[in-house]
Amino acid sequence: MTTLVWLQRELRTQHHPALASALARARRNRSKVIVAYFHDPAQIIGSANSAWLAQALPQLQQDLRERGGDLWLIEGDFATQLQNLIEQHAIQELFYTYQPGSPFDAMQRQAESVCRRTRTALTPFETENWLPYARLHNQSHKPYKVYTPFFKSLQSRFDELEPLDSPAPEDFAFCLPAPKGLDQRPGSLETILAQPWTQNILRHWQVGETAAWRQWQAFQEQGLPHYSDQRDFPAIHGTSGLSAALHFGHLHSRALLFALLESQKRQGTNKPQQNASQQVWMSQLAWREFARSILWHFPESEHQAFQPKFEGFYPRLETLSDADHKNYQAWCQGQTGVPLIDAGMRQLWQTGWMHNRVRMVAASWLTKNAHIHWLDGAAWFADTLVDADPANNTMGWQWVAGSGVDASPYYRLFNPIRQSERFDPQGDYIARWVPELASLPSKQRLAPPTDQPDLLQTALDYPPPRMDLVASRQQHLHRVEQLKQKKPIA
């Protein structure tokens, strides 16, 4: 008997219930296990995600081999390759871990269809989250649509969290080695990895399970005690930087939660400031659970407004004018003339990552000032973020656009100048990523003088603002009023 463990975004060797269960059964039954990753070039998240994968998969393969196992790397149409593998190797059962959103939903449906055709048992594990999503509901047995009660409910049920299984070292011997041709990085990932842009962004990261645990340990000791005070300042390394490691499953978020709870138990009330930072970071980690829960309960929200009244409120890029297209391109390239936004978009392009507060400000400018659909912004993030995750990306964009689960978001327009004054008051973040403004006095970096266009374009080589922030804000609020009164949107 052979069991297939199909990996999607659970690229680790420990805290892996599906893998541990398959290997434990193989030990009991003296059977075999194939651990495989299927790379379908037609079903990917984006270029930056693919670049990370190009490094993560060989690293995981090496980790498995050091434990006596192996990883099969299979490229091509997913359904075809899966059926071929099942038939050629007489696979009797497929284990996989549920993942929400695109492309995972489609591939999981394909796996169900293939297993029906081949009469292969299919065993899904809903173990990447803290608790099963079907069990997370309010007193009316409806899913939570507001974060605070969701998190309070989670906290009240921490005692229900199950420990995470890790495979025993000797169990990896039951893994079948990858045959020649399935032991190398897929060719399309080699092509991605060879591009100068992907090579550049990967210089900023250490990829893989071992590196992720080192990063967590460093953050836990050095960054976490100050997290609540520093997390909103993009010029400071005040966040964990673990979003990509969590997205790719190098770490299980529940394992980090257990570590936090254990730390709080040891500290008791002796370190209130540190406990406060831990609580804030735990809350941020729970936002990931909330986003995944929303996408599980409402999968259509990945492609349409969570609040139906917002359908049609934002026009898609293909319907807009040349001027709107130029605004979008300027936003992508970090050339909007708004320093904080341009700093964030350039950080994204150069590193594959952007500070979360700056993500919100950049998304607000695109949707509420430039009046471009959040799906067009989400598509750019999906292609360029190494941590691009369908649940997080969807929730973040809909939250900012005002069409998501938040109860009253229409009036929340981030003023990028005010945000700079609060969270980058000396313009250090701006100076790093928009170096043409570094020579200006600190305050002028936040909002270069618009009455000196020659200075901006010649001496600084920096564009003037593409739009008036005050006027575009008023236009957005006017459209919102029309929406509330059910009038045609101008």
ChimeraX attribute file (.defattr): number of C-alpha atoms within 10 A of each C-alpha:
attribute: neighborCount
match mode: 1-to-1
recipient: residues
	/A:1	13
	/A:2	21
	/A:3	26
	/A:4	24
	/A:5	24
	/A:6	21
	/A:7	20
	/A:8	20
	/A:9	19
	/A:10	25
	/A:11	25
	/A:12	25
	/A:13	24
	/A:14	19
	/A:15	23
	/A:16	22
	/A:17	22
	/A:18	24
	/A:19	27
	/A:20	21
	/A:21	16
	/A:22	26
	/A:23	29
	/A:24	19
	/A:25	16
	/A:26	21
	/A:27	17
	/A:28	9
	/A:29	10
	/A:30	12
	/A:31	16
	/A:32	20
	/A:33	28
	/A:34	26
	/A:35	24
	/A:36	21
	/A:37	19
	/A:38	20
	/A:39	23
	/A:40	18
	/A:41	16
	/A:42	10
	/A:43	15
	/A:44	15
	/A:45	23
	/A:46	18
	/A:47	21
	/A:48	27
	/A:49	23
	/A:50	23
	/A:51	25
	/A:52	27
	/A:53	23
	/A:54	22
	/A:55	18
	/A:56	22
	/A:57	23
	/A:58	17
	/A:59	18
	/A:60	21
	/A:61	24
	/A:62	15
	/A:63	19
	/A:64	19
	/A:65	16
	/A:66	12
	/A:67	15
	/A:68	17
	/A:69	24
	/A:70	25
	/A:71	27
	/A:72	23
	/A:73	21
	/A:74	22
	/A:75	18
	/A:76	16
	/A:77	14
	/A:78	19
	/A:79	20
	/A:80	11
	/A:81	16
	/A:82	21
	/A:83	18
	/A:84	13
	/A:85	16
	/A:86	21
	/A:87	13
	/A:88	9
	/A:89	13
	/A:90	14
	/A:91	21
	/A:92	17
	/A:93	19
	/A:94	23
	/A:95	21
	/A:96	22
	/A:97	21
	/A:98	20
	/A:99	23
	/A:100	20
	/A:101	20
	/A:102	17
	/A:103	16
	/A:104	18
	/A:105	15
	/A:106	13
	/A:107	18
	/A:108	19
	/A:109	12
	/A:110	16
	/A:111	21
	/A:112	17
	/A:113	14
	/A:114	19
	/A:115	20
	/A:116	12
	/A:117	10
	/A:118	14
	/A:119	13
	/A:120	20
	/A:121	15
	/A:122	18
	/A:123	15
	/A:124	13
	/A:125	15
	/A:126	16
	/A:127	20
	/A:128	22
	/A:129	19
	/A:130	20
	/A:131	19
	/A:132	13
	/A:133	18
	/A:134	12
	/A:135	10
	/A:136	17
	/A:137	16
	/A:138	13
	/A:139	7
	/A:140	7
	/A:141	10
	/A:142	12
	/A:143	19
	/A:144	21
	/A:145	19
	/A:146	13
	/A:147	17
	/A:148	13
	/A:149	13
	/A:150	20
	/A:151	19
	/A:152	11
	/A:153	15
	/A:154	19
	/A:155	13
	/A:156	9
	/A:157	13
	/A:158	14
	/A:159	8
	/A:160	11
	/A:161	15
	/A:162	11
	/A:163	11
	/A:164	16
	/A:165	14
	/A:166	18
	/A:167	19
	/A:168	12
	/A:169	12
	/A:170	13
	/A:171	20
	/A:172	25
	/A:173	19
	/A:174	22
	/A:175	24
	/A:176	17
	/A:177	18
	/A:178	19
	/A:179	11
	/A:180	8
	/A:181	11
	/A:182	16
	/A:183	16
	/A:184	17
	/A:185	21
	/A:186	20
	/A:187	13
	/A:188	16
	/A:189	20
	/A:190	15
	/A:191	11
	/A:192	19
	/A:193	22
	/A:194	13
	/A:195	11
	/A:196	9
	/A:197	17
	/A:198	23
	/A:199	14
	/A:200	15
	/A:201	22
	/A:202	19
	/A:203	10
	/A:204	12
	/A:205	16
	/A:206	16
	/A:207	21
	/A:208	25
	/A:209	23
	/A:210	16
	/A:211	14
	/A:212	21
	/A:213	16
	/A:214	12
	/A:215	16
	/A:216	19
	/A:217	14
	/A:218	13
	/A:219	20
	/A:220	19
	/A:221	10
	/A:222	13
	/A:223	19
	/A:224	25
	/A:225	20
	/A:226	19
	/A:227	24
	/A:228	20
	/A:229	13
	/A:230	18
	/A:231	23
	/A:232	19
	/A:233	21
	/A:234	22
	/A:235	18
	/A:236	14
	/A:237	15
	/A:238	21
	/A:239	21
	/A:240	18
	/A:241	18
	/A:242	16
	/A:243	18
	/A:244	23
	/A:245	28
	/A:246	22
	/A:247	22
	/A:248	25
	/A:249	23
	/A:250	26
	/A:251	27
	/A:252	23
	/A:253	22
	/A:254	21
	/A:255	15
	/A:256	17
	/A:257	19
	/A:258	15
	/A:259	13
	/A:260	18
	/A:261	17
	/A:262	12
	/A:263	14
	/A:264	19
	/A:265	11
	/A:266	10
	/A:267	13
	/A:268	11
	/A:269	11
	/A:270	10
	/A:271	11
	/A:272	12
	/A:273	15
	/A:274	18
	/A:275	22
	/A:276	18
	/A:277	20
	/A:278	23
	/A:279	17
	/A:280	16
	/A:281	21
	/A:282	17
	/A:283	17
	/A:284	13
	/A:285	17
	/A:286	22
	/A:287	18
	/A:288	20
	/A:289	24
	/A:290	26
	/A:291	22
	/A:292	25
	/A:293	25
	/A:294	26
	/A:295	21
	/A:296	19
	/A:297	16
	/A:298	12
	/A:299	18
	/A:300	13
	/A:301	22
	/A:302	21
	/A:303	11
	/A:304	18
	/A:305	23
	/A:306	23
	/A:307	15
	/A:308	12
	/A:309	12
	/A:310	16
	/A:311	12
	/A:312	12
	/A:313	19
	/A:314	20
	/A:315	16
	/A:316	14
	/A:317	18
	/A:318	10
	/A:319	9
	/A:320	12
	/A:321	10
	/A:322	11
	/A:323	10
	/A:324	16
	/A:325	15
	/A:326	13
	/A:327	20
	/A:328	21
	/A:329	13
	/A:330	17
	/A:331	25
	/A:332	22
	/A:333	15
	/A:334	24
	/A:335	23
	/A:336	25
	/A:337	20
	/A:338	25
	/A:339	30
	/A:340	29
	/A:341	29
	/A:342	23
	/A:343	24
	/A:344	27
	/A:345	29
	/A:346	22
	/A:347	21
	/A:348	23
	/A:349	22
	/A:350	19
	/A:351	22
	/A:352	29
	/A:353	25
	/A:354	23
	/A:355	20
	/A:356	16
	/A:357	16
	/A:358	24
	/A:359	19
	/A:360	20
	/A:361	21
	/A:362	25
	/A:363	28
	/A:364	26
	/A:365	26
	/A:366	23
	/A:367	24
	/A:368	28
	/A:369	22
	/A:370	23
	/A:371	24
	/A:372	25
	/A:373	20
	/A:374	29
	/A:375	23
	/A:376	18
	/A:377	20
	/A:378	21
	/A:379	15
	/A:380	13
	/A:381	28
	/A:382	22
	/A:383	18
	/A:384	27
	/A:385	24
	/A:386	31
	/A:387	25
	/A:388	27
	/A:389	26
	/A:390	23
	/A:391	24
	/A:392	20
	/A:393	21
	/A:394	28
	/A:395	27
	/A:396	19
	/A:397	25
	/A:398	27
	/A:399	23
	/A:400	26
	/A:401	28
	/A:402	25
	/A:403	26
	/A:404	23
	/A:405	20
	/A:406	17
	/A:407	12
	/A:408	11
	/A:409	15
	/A:410	18
	/A:411	12
	/A:412	14
	/A:413	21
	/A:414	19
	/A:415	15
	/A:416	22
	/A:417	19
	/A:418	13
	/A:419	17
	/A:420	25
	/A:421	14
	/A:422	12
	/A:423	19
	/A:424	23
	/A:425	18
	/A:426	18
	/A:427	25
	/A:428	17
	/A:429	25
	/A:430	27
	/A:431	21
	/A:432	15
	/A:433	21
	/A:434	24
	/A:435	15
	/A:436	16
	/A:437	24
	/A:438	18
	/A:439	11
	/A:440	15
	/A:441	12
	/A:442	18
	/A:443	14
	/A:444	15
	/A:445	28
	/A:446	27
	/A:447	21
	/A:448	24
	/A:449	12
	/A:450	13
	/A:451	9
	/A:452	10
	/A:453	15
	/A:454	14
	/A:455	16
	/A:456	19
	/A:457	12
	/A:458	10
	/A:459	11
	/A:460	17
	/A:461	12
	/A:462	22
	/A:463	20
	/A:464	22
	/A:465	15
	/A:466	16
	/A:467	15
	/A:468	10
	/A:469	18
	/A:470	10
	/A:471	11
	/A:472	16
	/A:473	20
	/A:474	13
	/A:475	17
	/A:476	19
	/A:477	17
	/A:478	14
	/A:479	20
	/A:480	19
	/A:481	14
	/A:482	14
	/A:483	16
	/A:484	10
	/A:485	9
	/A:486	10
	/A:487	11
	/A:488	9
	/A:489	13
	/A:490	9
